[in-house]
Amino acid sequence: MEIQTIPLPTPPLVWRVLVIQSEFNSLVTDRLLSGCLDAFRDSPLLPEKVDVLRVPGAMEIPSTLSLFLPGDEYDAAVVLGCVIRGDTGHYEAVVDGVTSGVIRQSQIHGKPVIFGVLTVDSLQQALDRVGGKAGDKGREAGEAAYRITQLFLSRKKKGTA
């Protein structure tokens, strides 16, 4: 078996990104956004364009992607949200809907979409993931966006996408 590591392109390619942030649970999603934007500022190549679009809740993320991913305006998207489990089945419906919707939009449009939607049992778990003891998932999403977008763009540039 032959194993080959495909490096990211050098020098980095220019990239443009859309960040969609859910306003629901903004105590958490504002911190996710802050971490994501910090990662962009610290990336080897600052995005040429970063647009932040706020939507009411996580369920609005997939349909918003369907409006903004087509065309050449953006090379990638990062979606940020927080769904906290409650006492009803609503949690599962929202998590399933947003997850499958985001995956579908990424596949339809052939562009990377970084999934930064926290799915947690409590507000404390969410806060632990936005700069607390469980790391900074917003920053991780921003870092992932840079890396995967560079890979996608390098493949397109070679005409293999």
N, C-alpha and C positions, 0 to 999 in steps of 0.2 A: 504494500500500500504506500503510495506516495502522498506525503503531506506537504502542502505549500502554504506559507503565510503570505497573505496579500497585504502589503503595507498601505497606509493611508497615503494619498498623493502629496508630493512635495514639489514645488511650494503649494501651500494651501489654496484651494479654489474659492472664489468669491461666493458667498452664500447669503440667502435672504430667508427670513423665518417669520412665521406667524405664531404668536402665542395667544391661545384662547384660555381665558381665566373665568371660572365660574364665580359669580358673586356670592352664591349661597355658602355659608360658613366662611365668610371673608376673613375672620380672625386667622384662619389657617391658610386660605388661598392667597391672601396678600403676602404671607411669608413664603409660600411656594414661589410666587412671582418674583419676589426680591432675590431669593436664592438662584432662580433661573437666570435672571438678568445679571447677577454677579458672575455667574459662570460664563455668560457670553462676554462680559468685559474682560475676564481672565483667560479667554480662549486664545489659542495661537493666532487666530485671525478673527477680529471683531466682525460680526455680521454686517454686511453692507446695509441691510434693512432689517429692522425689528419692528413689527407692528403688534401691539397688544390690543386684543379685542375682548371686552368683558361681556359675558352672557349671564342670564339670570341664574341658571342652575346647570348641573352636569348633563342632564338630558338634552339640553340645547346644543351641546358641543358637537355631536355628529352632524346635525343638519347645518350647523354653521361651517363646519369643514367642507361640506358639499358645495357651499357657495364660494369659498375662498381658495380651495386647492386646485381647481381646474385652471389651466392657463400657465403662464410663465412668471406670475408676480411673486410666487413663493417657491422655494426649493424644499421646504420642510415646515412642519408645524410641531408645536409643543402644546399639549392640553393639560390644564391644571384644574383640579377640583378636589372636593372632599365630601365623601358620602359617609355619614356616621350612622351606624345601625340604630334603629329605634325598636319600638315594641310591635311593629307591624311588618308585613311582608313587602312593604314598599321598598325597603333597602335592596332586596334581591332584584326586584324589577329594575330599579335605577342602575345598579351595578351591572347587571346583564345587558341592559339597553345601551348604556354608554360604552361599555367595553366592546361589544360586538359592532356597534355603530362606528366607533373609531377605527377598528381593524378593517372594516369594510371600506371606509373612505380611503384609508391608506392604500389598500389593494386596488381599488378602482382607479385611483389617480396615479399610482406608481410612485408615490412620494412618502418619505418617512414621516411618521407621526409618533412623537414620543409621548407615552402615556404617563402623565404625572397626576393621575387622579387617585388620591388616597381613599382606600376603603377600610374603615376602622370600626372598632366597637365602641369607642368613646372619644370625647374631645381630648382627653389626656393623651391617648395613643396618637392622635393626629399631631398634637403639639410636640410630642417626642420626636416626630418625623420631620419637623420643619425647623431644625436647629437644636433640638433637644438630644436626649441620650440615644436616640435611634438614627441620628444623622440628619442630613439636609436633603430631602428628596427633591426639592426645587432645584438646588444646585446640581444634583445628580442628573436631573432631566436636561438641564442646559448643557452639561458636559456630554451627555449621550447624543443630544441633538447635533452638536458640532461634529462629533466623530462619525455618526452614521450619515449625516448629510454629505460630508466629504467623500465617503465611500460611494454613495449614490451618484454624486456629481462626477466623480472620476470615471465611473462606469459609463455614464451618459456621454462624457467627453470622448471616450474611446469608441463610442457608437455601439456599445454592447448592451445597452439598456433598452 
